[in-house]
Amino acid sequence: QVQLVESGGGLVQPGGSLRLSCAASGSIFRFLSMGWYRQAPGKQRELVATIPSRGSPDYADPVKGRFTISRDNAKNTVYLQMNSLQPADTAVYYCHADGGRLTYWGQGTQVTVSS
């Protein structure tokens, strides 16, 4: 059973930064890709960024140039560095692991951008 545990969410002012972490129980190298999704109140869950086991990361247009996804295989952890945060970034952020036949989700961490 794979467990993904997110941390690092919180309240931040517009223009501020946060770094989210996703710690996996076991090696993340076995997954085809890892990613971050978010869901705002009343909206569908949407992709934020993904990073494959090999290759370059990919970002949703609203976060390009502001967010950076990275992974540390030795620590089985994926990160999302979020800069220049805006109120529209307010959402619950979920970590995702694509294992091919099976996919896994974390429990989510709340990010609130407000003055």
N, C-alpha and C positions, 0 to 999 in steps of 0.2 A: 504494500500500500504506500503510495507516494503522498507525502504531505508537503504543502507549500505554505510558508508562513511569511506574510508581509509585515513590514514595519516601516516607520519613518513618516507616516502621515501626520497631519495636524493643521493648525490654523496659521495662515501666513498672509501678510499684506500684499496687495498688488505690486508687482515688480520684484517680489522676493523669490527665494529659492528653497527647495526641499530636495532631499534625496531619499527615495524609497529603496528598500531592500527586500528581496525575496529569497529566503533560505529554504532549500530543498532537503528532504530526508533522503540522501543518497546522491549518487553522481548525476549531474545535469548533462554530462557529455552524451549520455545515451539518448537524450531527447533530440528530435529533429530540429526543434527550435524552442526558445523561450520567449515570452512576450508579456506585455502589459496592456490591459484593457481598462476602460473606465465606464462607469454608468452614473449619469446625473439623474436627479429626481425627474420622473416622468418621461425619461428618454431610454432608448435601447442601449445596451452595452455596445461599446465601439472600440475598435482597435486603436491603440496609441503607438506602440512600437514593438517590433520583433527583432530577435537576433538568432540566426541559425547556429548550429553547432560548428559549421564551417561557412564562411562567407560574410557578407556585409549586412549590417542592420538596415531595417526599413522603418519609415516613420509615416504616420498620418499627416496630411498636409497642415492641419491646424497647429501641430507641435514642431514642425521642421524648423531647425535653427534655434530652438529653445530647449528641447529635451534631448537627452543622450542616454541610450541604453547600453549597458555593458555587462559582461559576465566574468566571474572568477571561477573557473572550473575547479581549482584547488579547494575553494571554500564552498563549492556547490551553491553559489549565490549569484543572483542577477540584480542589477541595480538600475534605477531610473533617476538620473539627475535632471531636475526640472528647474529651469531658470526663467526669469521674466514672467512669472506666473500672473495669470489674469483671472478675474472672477469666472469667466467661461470655463476655466480648468477645474472648477469645483465639481467633485464627483467622488464616488468610491472607486478606488483603483484596485484592480485584481491582477494577480500574477497568474500566468498560464503556461503550461508545459505541453508541448505537442509530442506525444509518444508514438504517433502513427495511428495504430489501431485505437489507442486510448489517449484521452486528454485529461489534464488535471487542472484544478483551479484552487487558488488560495481563498481565504475567507474575506479578503478585502481590507483596505485601510482607507479611512476617510481623509480627503484633502479638501480644505476649505480656504478659498482665497477671498478675503474680505478686509475692508478697512474699518 
